[in-house]
Amino acid sequence: MGIEKLIRVGHGKLAAFSQLMDALFVAGALWIVTWCYGFELRTDQSLAAFWAVALFIFFGHLCGLYHSWRGLSLRHEFGRLILVWAAVVMLLLFIAYSLKTSEQFSRRVFLTWFVITPLILIIWRGWIQIILGALRRRGFNTRMVAIAGARDLGGYLARSILDTPWMGLRPVGFYDDRRPAGLRPLVREPIEVIGNLDAMVRHAREGKIDIVYITLPMSAEKRIQALLAKLSDTTASVHLIPDFFIFDLLHASWGTIGEVPVVSISESPFYGVDGIIKRLEDMVLACVALLLVAIPLIVIAIGVKLSSPGPILFRQHRYGLRGNKIEVWKFRSMTVLENSDDVAQAKRNDPRVTRFGAFLRRTSLDELPQLFNVLQGRMSLVGPRPHAVIHNEQYRKLIDRYMLRHKVKPGITGWAQVNGWRGETDSLDKMQKRVEYDLAYIHNWSLWLDVKILFLTAFRAFNDKNAY
């Protein structure tokens, strides 16, 4: 969760306009597709369009699709849109199946509608973002921002605002009662400390400030309470940005227990709906992949058996979800079957690797049996790569937050692997980098990110210098 996501202001008129345009495009796309295929528009199709619009706006509100567009990247915007439309399509299909009315609709019409509607919505929302960004860069529809607290977090926030002028936020300066000591980011900022907190309150009352971001340290609780009390007498929007940096909580998420807000420091992203989506993704794509590679699996199995004595599959215990031991399958690529407390990582020109096994490892074909592990629920298609148990016990003592990798299921491929951190980790720095990418994947997971990783994996499978 970046700072930009915290920078949001009210935009009721734009949200209403967005909902209206979404409704027109969703319904209009069905009507246009029906006309293009030469069918007459019937009552049942109009009813389907009505339900699609209602469900899209409903799910759109649940997923934050109509929140402020300030500070939200196009990638996140489009990701939410695709998820919302996917939910609408699945629910429409379920309703049609339950009511036994699916045969009344043209499959060509509805399949085309299902495909082109998100493309249309993405195009129009992209243009709106571009137009709004261009206007805001030129000073239209901007908000004057004050930053309370001339410290590290305030400097980071200021740079985030200045680096994204399309958000339409113009920082007027820092306000702080205390003179900063030591080297501070604000010294190198193009905006300055222009007054104390009382001056900020006065400027807010005079209408010179639209938004206040409080970036004071957590230890300044009394100062923050006093400042909030004073700002309540103004019309400025006030946002409190906790100093997550002191706990390295920048990727933490918000939640509630009853009515009590809580900050989740280390939590799996796959609870609730996201967990269902992730499991469906694994099941569907794994089944499709197994159908595509069924014959290659048989050929490889024969090759392994003929290449050297031993079983076709190599089964090794590794850590899975929540640190529980799981059995991971691979095509055997070595002359030995090491699954003890002393397992050496494969090295370049490793004498244990067979000639056929070297080919399998270089092309990642030895990992294909893990598709069955995915169907079993032990693994996921995308996630942190599972390490041997002995390596987990070794690195958990040397690398901070190492075991947080196990907040999710291990994957056949992962964000670290497609970024070049695959293969032998012959130094602690390499493993630290791999863990860094694994945690970044967990913190920033989305369906789109999984698709991107799978695509990059397929593209780089036969050209990975670290695979041996």
N, C-alpha and C positions, 0 to 999 in steps of 0.2 A: 504494500500500500504506500504510494508515494505521496509527497507533500501536495502535489497537484490535486489529488483526489479530495483533499480537505478544503480546497478553495472553491466553494460553490455558493452562489447567491440566488435569491428568488427570481423566477422568470415565468410568472403565471401565464402571460399572454403568449409567449413563445411556446410553452408547453401545450396550451390549448390549440395553437396553430399546428404544432407538430402532430397532435392526436388527430386533428381533422385531416391533415394531408396523408397520414398513415392510413386512415379509414378509406380515403378516396383511392389511394394506390392499391390497397388490398382488394377492395371490391372491384375497382376499375380493371385491374389485371385479369380477374376472372371473366368479366364481361367481354373484354377485348379478345382474350384467348378463345372464348366460345364463338365469337363472331368470326375470327380468323379461320377456325376449323369448319365454318359453315353450319353451325348448329344454332337453333333458336334458343333465346334466353327463357328458361322456364322458371316457375315459381320455386321449385326445389333448389335450383342453382342460386337464386336470389336469397333464399333462406340460408344456404351454405355460406354465401358471402357475408350475410348479416352476422352469423355466428363466428365466422373467422375474424371479422372486425372487432366484435365484442371480446372475444378471447384474446386477441392480440393486444388490445388496449389494457385488458385486465392483467395479463402476464407482463405486459410492458411496465405497468406500475409496480408490480411485485419485484421485478428485476432492476428497477431504477432507470428504465429507458427514458423516462420523461423528467428526470432530474436535470439540474442545470448542466449545460454543455460546457460551461467554463471549467477548464482544468481536466476535461475528460478526453483522452487520446482517441483518434479515429479507430485504432485497433480495438480498444475496449468497447467503444460504441458499437462497432460492427459485430464484435463477438457476442455482445448482449442481444443484438437484434437477431442474429442467426439462432441463438438458443431459444428466444421467444417464439420465433416462427416455427422452429422444430417442435416446440411444445404444442403450438396450435395445430400443426399438421397431425401429430400423433393423436390428439384429442378428437379432432374431426374424424379421423379414420376409425377410432374406437366407437364414436357415436354412430357412424354409418354402419359399422359392423353389428353393433348392439341392436340397432333398429332394423337391421336387414334391408337397408336401402342402398347399399353400395352399388348394386347392379343397375340402379337407375341413372348413374352418372357415367359419363364418358371417361374412360381411363386416360385417354390421350389428353383431354382437356385438363383434367385435374392434375395429372403428372406435370404437364407444362406449367400450370399455374403454381404448383408447389415449388418448382425450380426457379421461375423467373421473378416471382414476387420478392424474395429477399434481395435479388440483384437490383430490382427497381428501387427498393427502399434504401439500399446501401448507396446507390448513385445519388438519390435526391438528398439524403442526409449528408453525404459527403460534400455536395455542392453548398448546402446550407452552412456547414462548418467552414468551408473555404470563404464564403461570402462574409459571414460574421467575423471571421478572423481578419480578413482584409479591412473591413470597416473599423474594427477595434484597433488595428495597427495605425489607422489614420485618425484616431482619437474619438471615433463615434462609439456610443454605448459603452463607455469606460466607467470604472469605479475607482475612486481615490482610496488608497490603502495606507494605513499606518501600522507600523510594526512596533509593538511594545516589548522592549527587551533587546538591547544591543549586544547580543552574545552569539555563540556559534550557531544555535538553532535559528535565530533571527537572520543571520547572514545567509544560511542555507536557504531559508524561505525567500529572501530577497533575490538571490540568484535564480531560484526556480521561477519567480514571477518575471524577472527581466529576460529570462531565456525563452519565455512563452508569451510574447506580446499579443498573440491572437486571443488570449483569454480576456483581454480588455481590462486588466488590472494595472493601475499606475501607482507605484509606491511613492508616497510623498516624503518618507524618511523614517528613521528610527527615533523612538522616544524611550528615555531611560533616566531613572533618578540617580543611578550610580555611574561614576566614570569607569569605563572598562579598563581593567588592568591586564597587562601583558599583551601578547599578540592576539588580535581578534580579527575575524574575517571582515568586520565592518570597516576596518582601516583601508581595505582594498576595494570597497564597494563604491560604485558611482553615486550612491545615495548616502546621506550623512545623518548623524544624530542632530536633530533640529530642536530638541527640547526635552523637558522632563515629562512625567506622566500627567501632571496637572495641566501642562500645556496641551497635551494630546486630548484630554477631556474637554478643554476649552475650545479647541479647534473642531472637535466633534459636535459640540453644541452650536458652533457657528456654521455648521453645514459644510466645512471644508474637508471632512473625512466621511467616506461612505462605509468603509469596512475597517475593523480593527482586528489584528491578529496578535494575540498575547502569547509571547514565546519566553516568558520569564521562567526561571528554573523552578522545579517542584518544591524546592526548599523555601521559596518565597510565597508560601500559602497565604499569609496574612496580607501581603501586598496585593496578591491577585484578588482576594476577596474584596479588599477596599476599592481596587480599580473597577471591578465588576459593578459594585454598588454605585460608583460615580458614573459609569458609562450607561447604567440603566436609566439615567436622566437625559439621554441623548437618543437620536434616531439611528445611530450607526449600528450596523450588524457586527456582532462580536463573536469571534471564534477563538477558542483556546486550543493551542497546539502543545500537548505535553512534551516534555523534554525526553523523548524516547531514546535519544542518543546515549544517555548515561547508562541505560540498561541494554543497549543494542536491540531496541524493540521496534525499529522502524517498520518491520514487516508484521507487527502484531495486528490482531483483528479485534473488533469490538463485538460484544455480545451482552446478554442480560441473563440474570438469574432472578426470575420473578420481575420485580421492578428495579432491581439493583444492577447498574451497569458494571461490566467487568471487561478487562483487557486480556485476551488470550495470547499469551506469549509464545507458546509452542503447542500447536494444535494441528490435527490433520484437516486438510481442506475437503476431505471426502466424507463428510457427515451429511445426512439429510438428502436433498435432491441431488447435490453434486456427486454424492456417493453412488446414487442410482445411475446417474448419467455416465459416470466413469465405468461402472460395471457393465452397463449396456454396450458402451463403446468397446470394451474388452471382448465381450461375448460375440458381438456381431463381427468385428474385424478379425478376431482369431478364427472364427468359423470360415469366413471368406478366405483368409490366408491359407488355412489348411486345405480347402478345396483346390486352391491354385497350386499348392506345392505338394499335393498328394503323391504324384508320380516321382518328382525329385526326391521326396523323402524315402521312397522305396529304393531308388537308385543309389542314394547316399548310404542307406543301411547296408546294401549289398557291398558297396565299395569299402565301407569300414570293416566288414566281416572278412573281406578278401585281403585287405591291406596288412593286417597283423593279427595275431592270436588275441582273443579276448572278447568281451561282450560288445554289442553294438552301442549301447547307451552307457554313459558315465553318470552316475548318480552321486551327488555331493550334498552334504548338509550345509545349509547357509542360514543366515538370519532373515526372517521375513517381517511381516507386519507386527508391530509392538515387540520386536526382538525375539519372537518365537522361532524356533528352528523349523525349517522346511526342507524338503528334498527337491533339489533342482536337477533337471535332466538336460544332458547335452549329448551330441554324438561323440563317441570316444575319439580323441585325436592324438592320444599318447599311448605309449607301450606300457604305461603303469596306470594304476587306479588309486590315486592318493586321496584319502578322505579321513586322514588322521589328524592329530593335534599339531603336526608339523608339515605344512603344505607349502612348498616353494612356488612362487609365481612363475609363470612361463616367461622365459627370456628369449631374446633374439637368437636364432640358431640353437634353440634348446634341443639337446640330443634325445630327450624323451618324446618329442613330437614326431609322429610318422610322416612319411612323404605325403600321403593322402590327407592326413590330419592337418598338415601345414596349409594345404589348399583350403580345407574347410575353415580353419581359423582365419586365414587371410580374407576370405569372402564372407565370414560370419555365418556360414551355413551350418556350423556346428551348433548354433543356438536354436535352430528350428524346432527341436523337440520341446522347447520351453513354451511353445504355443499350447501344448497340452497342459502345462503348469498353469497357464492363464485360464483355461477352461475349468481347471480344478479349483480356481480361486486362490491359489498360492501366490501367483504373480500377476502383474499387469503388463500390458504391452509397453507402456512408457512409465518409467520411474527410476529411482536410483538403482544402479546395478548391484546385485547381491554379492557380497564378499564372503570368502571362506570364514568359518567360525573363528579360527585362530587369528585371522587378520582383523576381524572385528574386535576381538579382545585386546589385540595389540594397539590398534589405532584409537580406540575409545579412551585410552589413558593418555594419549599424546595430542589429540585434536579436540578443541572445545566444540561442543554441540554435535559431535560425530554421530551419536545415537539418535539424533533427531531425524536422520535419514530414514529411520524405521517407523516414522509416524504414518508412512504410506507403504503400500505393497512394493516390493522390488520389481524392476521392469526388465524386459528383454533389451531395451535400449533406453537412453536417457539424455537429458540436456547436457551433461558433462561429456558424454561420448560423442555427440555430434559437434561439440566445440573443441574436439581434439584431445580430450583427456581420457582416452581409452588405453588399455594395455597395461604394461608393467609400470608400477609405481615404485621406482627404485630409490626415491627420496621422499622425505616427509612433505616437502613443498608440493610435490605432485599430488599426493593424497589430499592435502589441504585444499588444493585448487579443485579437485574433483568434488570434495565435500561442499565447497562453496557453491559450485554449480548445482549440486543436488538440492541444497537448501533453497537456492534461488528458484528452482523448479517448483518445489513445494509451496513456497510463498506466493508465486505468481501463476499457479496452475490455471489453465483454461482449456476448453475443448480445442480451441484454435491452436494453442501451444502444443498439444499432443499431436495434432495433425501435422504441424510444422516439423516436429521432431521425427515423426514417422517418414515424412517425405525426405528429409535430409538423410535419414538412416538409409533409405533405399537408394538415394543418389550417391552416397559415399561408401556404400558397402564394399564395392570392389576397388576402392581407391583410398584405403586407410593405411597410412604408413605405420601406425601404431599397432596394427593387428598382426600378431605373430604367435 
